[in-house]
Amino acid sequence: MDAALELTVSGIKRIAAVGPLAIPVLNLARSQVKSRLGYREIADSCLRRLRALIPDRKIIGRKVLLLGYGTLGSRLAAQLRDLGCRVDVVDTDLIALIDAAENGYATYRTAAQALAASTPFLIVGTTGEVALTDADLTALPDGVFLAPFATRDFSALTEGPHRPAATDIPGVGLRFTLPGGRTVIVLGDGRSMNLFEADSIPSQGYDAYRASTLIAAAALCADPDRVPAGLHTAPADTAITDAGLWDAYYDLYAAPGATGRPAAKPAGLTGERPQAVLRRAAIVGYGVAGRLHTEILTALGATPAVIDPKHQDLPASLRSFPHQVSDLPQAVAAGIDLWSICCPTAEHLPVLRAVLAPTRPPAS
Ligand SMILES: NC(=O)c1ccc[n+]([C@@H]2O[C@H](COP(=O)([O-])OP(=O)(O)OC[C@H]3O[C@@H](n4cnc5c(N)ncnc54)[C@H](O)[C@@H]3O)[C@@H](O)[C@H]2O)c1
């Protein structure tokens, strides 16, 4: 592996934890495009998902406790306040907390202090850390909704001793009964709620980030030695600016007379280019994303090879394929033009290792 791109804040934390890096890693999670354009769309999608999961509940004017006033939390707090919610903020970082206070929010240093001072109907988690401790659970108001927009935030409930006895409320979340008979509902399944059952970030709203990822990847591939080993944001920002993304975005959405409809061929792509040929694609994991990718790749002319341990779910036409990447015959693996890894996140790296295993000839 020559280089990598990381797209998520939680991934950046994991990368930072491994110590010095031997390869360059571009930090798209903190790129200007994600911070300035992406997060606005993410915060909007968080609110949409929240309203979709509890459509029968009054939200306007009610008390909300927001844990984590960072890049996502500060935007979400403003959106909730615009809706008329009375938002209390907790952040362990004093600068963030002062920022929240000076934006007019009631602020507390800890969740325990906030819960002692008021009774929220909703607690929003955007910290990426353990935002509610076991001790905080004893102070939760009866019937409170917990909205996790980062997976770790309410892990004291979703990964703790209360989890086995939780009741699933299909399409809504998990109901926990706490000591004393109080019940609380974690919306979604504990992981980022705007990705629960569906991705609520509108694809058009995230296109600029996806395009930026592609631009940064192309810049890295063109010259992997240009960026030294370590985690970097600036080279990604520079490549994105140099590619003209900001100009194109402004002209598309913001300039006077902008239509929001892209030109048939974006400027710069009008010249003759060799067409990459996609003949054979491997889809690892045949769940929601895997099915979608299989459909799209087939429509693009690829013959899909689907690899999934739940063999019986595969359509008859695809059923002859093996369960594991390592089972795929060398001759088939060598001919794969594109691998699409659609299995659960925890399996991504083991699968990537199997795809890149030295015995396997490299795929283009
Ligand atoms: N659901 C999504 O689509 C989505 C999108 C982007 C980010 N995220 C996740 O949201 C989380 C936050 O992302 P961000 O970019 O806003 O990060 P950030 O670092 O800008 O913000 C996190 C904030 O939480 C605070 N914090 C940390 N521990 C806390 C605690 N125990 N109690 C209260 N506050 C605490 C930090 O001081 C910081 O201000 C990350 O885990 C990220 O992966 C989710």
The ligand as an SDF file (V2000), in Angstrom:
LIG
                    3D

 44 48  0  0  0  0  0  0  0  0999 V2000
  -23.4180   10.7900   11.6600 N   0  0  0  0  0  0  0  0  0  0  0  0
  -22.6360   11.3350   10.7550 C   0  0  0  0  0  0  0  0  0  0  0  0
  -22.9500   11.3850    9.5770 O   0  0  0  0  0  0  0  0  0  0  0  0
  -21.3610   11.9610   11.2190 C   0  0  0  0  0  0  0  0  0  0  0  0
  -20.7280   12.8840   10.3920 C   0  0  0  0  0  0  0  0  0  0  0  0
  -19.5740   13.4960   10.8630 C   0  0  0  0  0  0  0  0  0  0  0  0
  -19.0600   13.1480   12.0970 C   0  0  0  0  0  0  0  0  0  0  0  0
  -19.6910   12.2050   12.8440 N   0  0  0  0  0  0  0  0  0  0  0  0
  -19.1670   11.8130   14.1500 C   0  0  0  0  0  0  0  0  0  0  0  0
  -19.4920   12.7990   15.1040 O   0  0  0  0  0  0  0  0  0  0  0  0
  -18.4500   12.8800   16.0580 C   0  0  0  0  0  0  0  0  0  0  0  0
  -18.0350   14.3210   16.2300 C   0  0  0  0  0  0  0  0  0  0  0  0
  -17.4830   14.7910   15.0040 O   0  0  0  0  0  0  0  0  0  0  0  0
  -16.9440   16.2760   14.9060 P   0  0  0  0  0  0  0  0  0  0  0  0
  -16.3340   16.4440   13.5680 O   0  0  0  0  0  0  0  0  0  0  0  0
  -18.0220   17.2300   15.3470 O   0  0  0  0  0  0  0  0  0  0  0  0
  -15.7800   16.2040   16.0070 O   0  0  0  0  0  0  0  0  0  0  0  0
  -15.2200   17.3960   16.8940 P   0  0  0  0  0  0  0  0  0  0  0  0
  -13.9440   16.9020   17.4540 O   0  0  0  0  0  0  0  0  0  0  0  0
  -15.2210   18.6580   16.1080 O   0  0  0  0  0  0  0  0  0  0  0  0
  -16.3270   17.5470   18.0530 O   0  0  0  0  0  0  0  0  0  0  0  0
  -16.4470   16.6960   19.1540 C   0  0  0  0  0  0  0  0  0  0  0  0
  -16.7060   17.5790   20.3850 C   0  0  0  0  0  0  0  0  0  0  0  0
  -17.0680   16.7190   21.4700 O   0  0  0  0  0  0  0  0  0  0  0  0
  -16.3890   17.1680   22.6350 C   0  0  0  0  0  0  0  0  0  0  0  0
  -16.3270   16.0530   23.5840 N   0  0  0  0  0  0  0  0  0  0  0  0
  -15.4670   15.0060   23.6050 C   0  0  0  0  0  0  0  0  0  0  0  0
  -15.7690   14.1710   24.6200 N   0  0  0  0  0  0  0  0  0  0  0  0
  -16.8550   14.6960   25.2450 C   0  0  0  0  0  0  0  0  0  0  0  0
  -17.6500   14.2960   26.3590 C   0  0  0  0  0  0  0  0  0  0  0  0
  -17.4000   13.1590   27.0030 N   0  0  0  0  0  0  0  0  0  0  0  0
  -18.6800   15.0820   26.7250 N   0  0  0  0  0  0  0  0  0  0  0  0
  -18.9620   16.2170   26.0590 C   0  0  0  0  0  0  0  0  0  0  0  0
  -18.2420   16.6530   24.9920 N   0  0  0  0  0  0  0  0  0  0  0  0
  -17.2060   15.9010   24.5970 C   0  0  0  0  0  0  0  0  0  0  0  0
  -15.0500   17.6510   22.1250 C   0  0  0  0  0  0  0  0  0  0  0  0
  -14.4280   18.5170   23.0290 O   0  0  0  0  0  0  0  0  0  0  0  0
  -15.4530   18.3450   20.8160 C   0  0  0  0  0  0  0  0  0  0  0  0
  -15.7630   19.7070   21.0150 O   0  0  0  0  0  0  0  0  0  0  0  0
  -17.3200   11.9790   15.5690 C   0  0  0  0  0  0  0  0  0  0  0  0
  -17.3380   10.7570   16.2700 O   0  0  0  0  0  0  0  0  0  0  0  0
  -17.6530   11.7320   14.1290 C   0  0  0  0  0  0  0  0  0  0  0  0
  -17.2030   10.4630   13.6960 O   0  0  0  0  0  0  0  0  0  0  0  0
  -20.8390   11.6250   12.4530 C   0  0  0  0  0  0  0  0  0  0  0  0
  1  2  1  0
  2  3  2  0
  2  4  1  0
  4  5  1  0
  4 44  2  0
  5  6  2  0
  6  7  1  0
  7  8  2  0
  8  9  1  0
  8 44  1  0
  9 10  1  0
  9 42  1  0
 10 11  1  0
 11 12  1  0
 11 40  1  0
 12 13  1  0
 13 14  1  0
 14 15  2  0
 14 16  1  0
 14 17  1  0
 17 18  1  0
 18 19  2  0
 18 20  1  0
 18 21  1  0
 21 22  1  0
 22 23  1  0
 23 24  1  0
 23 38  1  0
 24 25  1  0
 25 26  1  0
 25 36  1  0
 26 27  1  0
 26 35  1  0
 27 28  2  0
 28 29  1  0
 29 30  1  0
 29 35  2  0
 30 31  1  0
 30 32  2  0
 32 33  1  0
 33 34  2  0
 34 35  1  0
 36 37  1  0
 36 38  1  0
 38 39  1  0
 40 41  1  0
 40 42  1  0
 42 43  1  0
M  CHG  2   8   1  16  -1
M  END
$$$$
